[in-house]
Amino acid sequence: MVLFGALKSLTETDQTLLRGREAVVREILQNCRAGRFTVVTAEPGMGISSLLDAGVSPALKAEGAIVATFRNWQGRFFSTNLKEAVAEAVRGTADDLFFSEGEDLADLLERAERRTGKAVVLLLDQFEDYLRCHANTIQSDLFDAELAHAVATRKGTFVLGLQDHAILFFERLEAHIPNLLGFRVRLDPLSIDAAREAVVSEASSRDMEVEPAALDALLNAPVVTGAHAKEVPSTAASATPPRVVAARKAAPRAKGAHPFYLKLATEELLDAEARVKSRTLTFSAIESKGGVDRVVLESFDPVIQELGKNQTDLLFRWCNILISPDKQRLSVTDKGLMEYAGRLNRFVPALLTLLMEMKILRSVETPEALRYEISRECHAPILRDWWERREAAIVARRRAIFRITSISVAVGAIAIVYMMWVIFSPK
């Protein structure tokens, strides 16, 4: 299961891969120094989590701030868990005896700053999950007001990470937080120069080199540069509202390299060269794998091949309802997955557990029901490509069987006619 370890967000030790994001980090730091409520938005896979973990967090800590990062928005007790994350950050930085006492967020942050004399910064990542999991609930009503109070009274500083497609739903907080998007920072694709530096840096960290032609192939691959991208993917469980579709079409993607796919392709290719004891990534090595796009789109194949036949067949069926034809991920209830499994329904519980362990699927606790979806939106095109290749192979096999059967029937019919002619023809 090594593959999925490579697909996680960056950590604070991966700062060399943040090339090209320095200006964004500086802008966020300036907002934090001024106590501003900052919203960082981006398309899926642009690296908000990586930016916060490997860029913003260590920079704030270097300035003496207490930094609490939180992204686990599911479940009824997310608010309690958030406050505990704040208390844990305080204990780990300044006060071993600091604990949450059940007060609201503003009072907790005020007490932390008073006890330690340090600024407290909350990095609220993947906020789109909060908007999905707690829409129109008592928990959301309470937390919206609690968060707004902490922001308005400047008790602590907030940096909020949000995917573009959730901005329209995020706007509900305008009733509580004036100038909600006044200090919005948008994370665009990496510039080609920054992407080049990131690839070279990753190779150098492994004591490897990248041939110029191979580097050009990496930086010009359609899947990396986003030439295939049409609009921002959706996590909607049902039909996308017209105003959301209109908003996506009105915000075309900027040119540049997609950090997630670039990182995935670079690591896959360098790992492959390391396995054959090569210290240089060559263009011929990329060509032998069918190009950079194939490296990315076939990256899940080794993991899927570890599944049994029935499990693979079931995953193939599920792709029809977990991924739309335009490669957007959809969320489905366990009942929906069970019903769509048909005769393979007895394999559903075990496969669900396995796919979640492999980080192919994740569960989402929405107000209506527990749902399952592809773990990351950037994985959806990869799994859809696997489904399309398997579908094409099945169709080709069926056509071959039909062709062989047709030929056999035709030959048999000719043989019967000939035998009848021989038997019944006049002597």
C-alpha positions as semicolon CSV with decimal commas, in nm:
position;residue;x (nm);y (nm);z (nm)
1;M;0,000;0,000;0,000
2;V;0,295;0,233;-0,054
3;L;0,110;0,427;-0,323
4;F;-0,127;0,605;-0,092
5;G;0,150;0,709;0,143
6;A;0,287;0,912;-0,148
7;L;-0,044;1,089;-0,203
8;K;-0,075;1,248;0,139
9;S;-0,038;1,621;0,195
10;L;0,307;1,761;0,252
11;T;0,441;1,790;0,602
12;E;0,656;2,055;0,761
13;T;0,967;1,871;0,639
14;D;0,861;1,904;0,273
15;Q;0,907;2,279;0,237
16;T;1,128;2,240;-0,072
17;L;0,814;2,138;-0,265
18;L;0,645;2,470;-0,182
19;R;0,842;2,655;-0,447
20;G;0,638;2,924;-0,611
21;R;0,414;2,968;-0,305
22;E;0,639;3,206;-0,110
23;A;0,436;3,515;-0,200
24;V;0,114;3,345;-0,089
25;V;0,270;3,247;0,245
26;R;0,390;3,605;0,297
27;E;0,045;3,745;0,223
28;I;-0,118;3,509;0,472
29;L;0,145;3,596;0,735
30;Q;0,081;3,967;0,686
31;N;-0,291;3,911;0,735
32;C;-0,224;3,711;1,051
33;R;-0,003;3,984;1,193
34;A;-0,289;4,229;1,139
35;G;-0,538;3,987;1,299
36;R;-0,736;3,951;0,978
37;F;-0,977;3,671;0,897
38;T;-0,813;3,509;0,593
39;V;-0,983;3,269;0,354
40;V;-0,759;3,060;0,126
41;T;-0,945;2,912;-0,171
42;A;-0,840;2,685;-0,458
43;E;-0,946;2,411;-0,692
44;P;-0,906;2,055;-0,557
45;G;-0,545;1,941;-0,557
46;M;-0,389;2,287;-0,559
47;G;-0,239;2,215;-0,217
48;I;-0,419;2,420;0,048
49;S;-0,346;2,158;0,315
50;S;0,017;2,139;0,206
51;L;0,046;2,517;0,208
52;L;-0,093;2,542;0,561
53;D;0,108;2,248;0,699
54;A;0,443;2,307;0,529
55;G;0,437;2,681;0,471
56;V;0,208;2,884;0,694
57;S;0,226;2,679;1,014
58;P;0,607;2,665;1,050
59;A;0,636;3,034;0,952
60;L;0,388;3,135;1,223
61;K;0,561;2,916;1,481
62;A;0,893;3,077;1,390
63;E;0,737;3,412;1,482
64;G;0,633;3,277;1,821
65;A;0,264;3,211;1,757
66;I;0,069;2,914;1,890
67;V;-0,072;2,735;1,586
68;A;-0,362;2,490;1,597
69;T;-0,454;2,312;1,273
70;F;-0,794;2,146;1,249
71;R;-0,959;1,959;0,960
72;N;-1,172;1,684;1,116
73;W;-1,521;1,833;1,078
74;Q;-1,728;1,518;1,086
75;G;-1,934;1,399;1,381
76;R;-2,148;1,573;1,640
77;F;-1,854;1,669;1,860
78;F;-1,640;1,853;1,605
79;S;-1,666;2,177;1,805
80;T;-1,538;2,007;2,120
81;N;-1,259;1,845;1,918
82;L;-1,161;2,183;1,775
83;K;-1,129;2,333;2,122
84;E;-0,923;2,036;2,235
85;A;-0,695;2,088;1,933
86;V;-0,644;2,448;2,050
87;A;-0,569;2,334;2,405
88;E;-0,327;2,069;2,277
89;A;-0,142;2,329;2,070
90;V;-0,111;2,550;2,377
91;R;0,018;2,258;2,586
92;G;0,270;2,164;2,319
93;T;0,403;2,518;2,286
94;A;0,371;2,718;2,604
95;D;0,170;2,573;2,895
96;D;0,172;2,205;2,991
97;L;-0,129;2,252;3,220
98;F;-0,363;2,426;2,980
99;F;-0,692;2,246;2,911
100;S;-1,025;2,335;2,756
101;E;-1,285;2,405;3,024
102;G;-1,596;2,383;2,808
103;E;-1,615;2,756;2,741
104;D;-1,698;2,895;2,398
105;L;-1,424;2,942;2,140
106;A;-1,370;3,315;2,197
107;D;-1,325;3,269;2,574
108;L;-1,087;2,976;2,521
109;L;-0,868;3,175;2,283
110;E;-0,869;3,478;2,514
111;R;-0,766;3,262;2,810
112;A;-0,489;3,097;2,607
113;E;-0,342;3,431;2,502
114;R;-0,371;3,570;2,855
115;R;-0,200;3,263;3,007
116;T;0,083;3,241;2,753
117;G;0,128;3,592;2,623
118;K;0,137;3,445;2,271
119;A;-0,092;3,495;1,974
120;V;-0,310;3,195;1,888
121;V;-0,372;3,121;1,520
122;L;-0,631;2,866;1,406
123;L;-0,578;2,706;1,066
124;L;-0,924;2,570;0,980
125;D;-0,856;2,345;0,682
126;Q;-1,100;2,158;0,454
127;F;-1,380;2,385;0,570
128;E;-1,598;2,260;0,285
129;D;-1,644;1,942;0,491
130;Y;-1,794;2,147;0,773
131;L;-2,034;2,314;0,529
132;R;-2,142;1,975;0,393
133;C;-2,158;1,776;0,713
134;H;-2,346;2,033;0,920
135;A;-2,573;2,220;0,680
136;N;-2,904;2,330;0,836
137;T;-2,837;2,160;1,169
138;I;-2,841;2,277;1,529
139;Q;-2,465;2,221;1,539
140;S;-2,410;2,452;1,241
141;D;-2,632;2,725;1,384
142;L;-2,439;2,719;1,710
143;F;-2,093;2,697;1,557
144;D;-2,159;2,965;1,294
145;A;-2,244;3,206;1,574
146;E;-1,956;3,089;1,793
147;L;-1,699;3,125;1,515
148;A;-1,837;3,464;1,413
149;H;-1,816;3,590;1,772
150;A;-1,452;3,484;1,801
151;V;-1,368;3,651;1,469
152;A;-1,560;3,972;1,544
153;T;-1,404;4,014;1,890
154;R;-1,056;3,932;1,752
155;K;-1,004;3,656;2,003
156;G;-0,738;3,467;1,809
157;T;-0,653;3,481;1,441
158;F;-0,812;3,260;1,176
159;V;-0,694;3,121;0,843
160;L;-0,961;2,916;0,672
161;G;-0,896;2,675;0,382
162;L;-1,183;2,620;0,139
163;Q;-1,225;2,465;-0,205
164;D;-1,368;2,690;-0,475
165;H;-1,685;2,489;-0,529
166;A;-1,793;2,549;-0,167
167;I;-1,770;2,931;-0,177
168;L;-2,141;2,975;-0,254
169;F;-2,232;2,764;0,049
170;F;-1,973;2,943;0,261
171;E;-2,147;3,274;0,192
172;R;-2,415;3,181;0,446
173;L;-2,168;3,309;0,709
174;E;-2,195;3,663;0,571
175;A;-2,491;3,709;0,803
176;H;-2,248;3,664;1,095
177;I;-1,909;3,779;0,961
178;P;-1,902;4,111;0,772
179;N;-1,653;4,136;0,484
180;L;-1,640;3,756;0,482
181;L;-1,419;3,727;0,172
182;G;-1,248;4,063;0,211
183;F;-0,909;3,900;0,263
184;R;-0,939;3,606;0,027
185;V;-0,619;3,447;-0,105
186;R;-0,660;3,225;-0,411
187;L;-0,413;2,944;-0,469
188;D;-0,350;2,906;-0,843
189;P;-0,163;2,628;-1,026
190;L;0,216;2,636;-0,999
191;S;0,393;2,845;-1,258
192;I;0,601;2,637;-1,499
193;D;0,921;2,780;-1,349
194;A;0,808;2,688;-0,998
195;A;0,703;2,343;-1,116
196;R;1,044;2,292;-1,277
197;E;1,219;2,387;-0,953
198;A;0,994;2,151;-0,757
199;V;1,078;1,854;-0,982
200;V;1,451;1,924;-0,976
201;S;1,440;1,973;-0,598
202;E;1,258;1,641;-0,545
203;A;1,513;1,461;-0,763
204;S;1,805;1,628;-0,583
205;S;1,667;1,522;-0,245
206;R;1,704;1,162;-0,370
207;D;2,050;1,227;-0,518
208;M;1,903;1,186;-0,866
209;E;1,887;1,392;-1,185
210;V;1,618;1,459;-1,446
211;E;1,709;1,465;-1,814
212;P;1,604;1,798;-1,978
213;A;1,375;1,618;-2,224
214;A;1,217;1,423;-1,937
215;L;1,164;1,747;-1,744
216;D;0,993;1,903;-2,045
217;A;0,769;1,597;-2,076
218;L;0,667;1,627;-1,711
219;L;0,590;1,997;-1,735
220;N;0,394;1,973;-2,060
221;A;0,178;1,668;-1,987
222;P;-0,192;1,759;-2,027
223;V;-0,290;1,600;-1,697
224;V;-0,021;1,803;-1,517
225;T;-0,087;2,133;-1,693
226;G;-0,463;2,091;-1,670
227;A;-0,524;2,086;-2,045
228;H;-0,800;1,828;-1,984
229;A;-0,966;2,029;-1,706
230;K;-1,306;2,173;-1,793
231;E;-1,450;2,290;-1,463
232;V;-1,403;2,252;-1,091
233;P;-1,514;1,910;-0,963
234;S;-1,812;1,888;-0,732
235;T;-1,869;1,686;-0,419
236;A;-2,244;1,720;-0,449
237;A;-2,444;1,409;-0,374
238;S;-2,722;1,507;-0,613
239;A;-2,768;1,730;-0,916
240;T;-2,551;2,041;-0,901
241;P;-2,752;2,362;-0,848
242;P;-2,758;2,585;-1,161
243;R;-2,603;2,880;-0,979
244;V;-2,309;2,659;-0,871
245;V;-2,255;2,541;-1,230
246;A;-2,267;2,901;-1,350
247;A;-2,010;3,004;-1,091
248;R;-1,772;2,730;-1,202
249;K;-1,799;2,823;-1,567
250;A;-1,738;3,187;-1,479
251;A;-1,407;3,105;-1,310
252;P;-1,180;2,934;-1,566
253;R;-0,869;2,773;-1,431
254;A;-0,543;2,965;-1,449
255;K;-0,259;2,819;-1,655
256;G;0,021;2,629;-1,488
257;A;0,104;2,293;-1,334
258;H;-0,132;2,099;-1,109
259;P;0,069;2,036;-0,788
260;F;-0,102;1,708;-0,698
261;Y;-0,058;1,539;-1,036
262;L;0,291;1,683;-1,080
263;K;0,400;1,546;-0,743
264;L;0,237;1,209;-0,812
265;A;0,399;1,175;-1,156
266;T;0,741;1,288;-1,031
267;E;0,745;1,047;-0,738
268;E;0,616;0,753;-0,943
269;L;0,881;0,806;-1,211
270;L;1,169;0,861;-0,968
271;D;1,065;0,555;-0,766
272;A;1,062;0,347;-1,085
273;E;1,415;0,462;-1,175
274;A;1,539;0,394;-0,822
275;R;1,406;0,037;-0,841
276;V;1,627;-0,032;-1,144
277;K;1,927;0,137;-0,977
278;S;1,921;0,434;-1,215
279;R;2,019;0,779;-1,090
280;T;1,871;0,968;-1,387
281;L;1,512;1,002;-1,503
282;T;1,525;0,986;-1,881
283;F;1,275;1,074;-2,152
284;S;1,295;0,718;-2,285
285;A;1,190;0,587;-1,943
286;I;0,882;0,809;-1,954
287;E;0,804;0,698;-2,311
288;S;0,834;0,333;-2,211
289;K;0,552;0,390;-1,961
290;G;0,327;0,551;-2,221
291;G;0,397;0,909;-2,116
292;V;0,336;1,116;-1,805
293;D;-0,042;1,099;-1,837
294;R;-0,032;0,720;-1,833
295;V;0,193;0,724;-1,527
296;V;-0,065;0,932;-1,339
297;L;-0,379;0,761;-1,471
298;E;-0,244;0,410;-1,410
299;S;-0,102;0,488;-1,065
300;F;-0,384;0,304;-0,885
301;D;-0,347;-0,013;-1,093
302;P;-0,096;-0,191;-0,861
303;V;-0,323;-0,135;-0,561
304;I;-0,640;-0,246;-0,741
305;Q;-0,460;-0,557;-0,864
306;E;-0,425;-0,664;-0,501
307;L;-0,804;-0,700;-0,477
308;G;-0,972;-1,032;-0,541
309;K;-1,177;-1,090;-0,856
310;N;-1,515;-1,036;-0,688
311;Q;-1,385;-0,724;-0,512
312;T;-1,251;-0,585;-0,839
313;D;-1,581;-0,656;-1,013
314;L;-1,768;-0,480;-0,734
315;L;-1,540;-0,174;-0,743
316;F;-1,594;-0,164;-1,120
317;R;-1,971;-0,154;-1,064
318;W;-1,946;0,114;-0,797
319;C;-1,747;0,346;-1,022
320;N;-2,069;0,401;-1,217
321;I;-2,234;0,568;-0,917
322;L;-1,928;0,706;-0,735
323;I;-1,787;0,892;-1,036
324;S;-1,986;1,088;-1,293
325;P;-1,907;1,059;-1,667
326;D;-1,733;1,398;-1,649
327;K;-1,506;1,260;-1,376
328;Q;-1,658;1,431;-1,073
329;R;-1,691;1,234;-0,751
330;L;-2,036;1,162;-0,611
331;S;-2,137;1,043;-0,265
332;V;-2,361;0,740;-0,211
333;T;-2,522;0,582;0,097
334;D;-2,432;0,230;0,202
335;K;-2,784;0,127;0,102
336;G;-2,723;0,263;-0,246
337;L;-2,394;0,076;-0,271
338;M;-2,559;-0,243;-0,149
339;E;-2,844;-0,219;-0,399
340;Y;-2,609;-0,147;-0,689
341;A;-2,388;-0,443;-0,596
342;G;-2,654;-0,689;-0,711
343;R;-2,540;-1,050;-0,677
344;L;-2,210;-0,927;-0,526
345;N;-2,382;-0,762;-0,227
346;R;-2,234;-1,009;0,021
347;F;-1,890;-0,860;-0,052
348;V;-1,999;-0,502;0,026
349;P;-1,907;-0,474;0,399
350;A;-1,559;-0,622;0,357
351;L;-1,480;-0,419;0,046
352;L;-1,603;-0,095;0,201
353;T;-1,372;-0,147;0,497
354;L;-1,079;-0,237;0,272
355;L;-1,123;0,058;0,037
356;M;-1,136;0,297;0,332
357;E;-0,819;0,145;0,477
358;M;-0,653;0,189;0,137
359;K;-0,775;0,553;0,131
360;I;-0,962;0,499;-0,195
361;L;-1,295;0,577;-0,024
362;R;-1,392;0,782;0,278
363;S;-1,714;0,818;0,474
364;V;-1,898;1,151;0,510
365;E;-2,152;1,214;0,786
366;T;-2,403;1,444;0,616
367;P;-2,720;1,562;0,796
368;E;-2,929;1,317;0,592
369;A;-2,719;1,001;0,613
370;L;-2,373;0,847;0,624
371;R;-2,236;0,851;0,270
372;Y;-1,929;0,716;0,094
373;E;-1,723;0,884;-0,174
374;I;-1,381;0,878;-0,342
375;S;-1,136;0,996;-0,077
376;R;-0,999;1,286;-0,281
377;E;-1,149;1,464;-0,576
378;C;-0,817;1,435;-0,760
379;H;-0,850;1,055;-0,740
380;A;-1,177;1,053;-0,935
381;P;-1,025;1,101;-1,284
382;I;-0,769;0,829;-1,208
383;L;-1,033;0,577;-1,103
384;R;-1,258;0,677;-1,393
385;D;-0,973;0,608;-1,634
386;W;-0,926;0,263;-1,477
387;W;-1,300;0,200;-1,519
388;E;-1,292;0,312;-1,883
389;R;-0,995;0,087;-1,964
390;R;-1,161;-0,211;-1,798
391;E;-1,489;-0,137;-1,975
392;A;-1,307;-0,121;-2,311
393;A;-1,136;-0,454;-2,238
394;I;-1,470;-0,616;-2,149
395;V;-1,634;-0,484;-2,467
396;A;-1,340;-0,602;-2,680
397;R;-1,354;-0,947;-2,521
398;R;-1,728;-0,973;-2,581
399;R;-1,684;-0,869;-2,942
400;A;-1,411;-1,127;-2,989
401;I;-1,632;-1,397;-2,838
402;F;-1,923;-1,289;-3,060
403;R;-1,697;-1,292;-3,366
404;I;-1,567;-1,640;-3,287
405;T;-1,918;-1,764;-3,214
406;S;-2,051;-1,614;-3,538
407;I;-1,772;-1,774;-3,739
408;S;-1,830;-2,108;-3,568
409;V;-2,203;-2,093;-3,640
410;A;-2,140;-1,996;-4,002
411;V;-1,889;-2,277;-4,053
412;G;-2,124;-2,522;-3,887
413;A;-2,413;-2,412;-4,109
414;I;-2,199;-2,448;-4,420
415;A;-2,090;-2,793;-4,308
416;I;-2,450;-2,902;-4,252
417;V;-2,560;-2,770;-4,591
418;Y;-2,270;-2,948;-4,759
419;M;-2,348;-3,276;-4,583
420;M;-2,714;-3,250;-4,683
421;W;-2,611;-3,179;-5,040
422;V;-2,384;-3,482;-5,038
423;I;-2,656;-3,705;-4,892
424;F;-2,950;-3,589;-5,098
425;S;-2,791;-3,488;-5,427
426;P;-2,876;-3,711;-5,729
427;K;-2,623;-3,986;-5,797
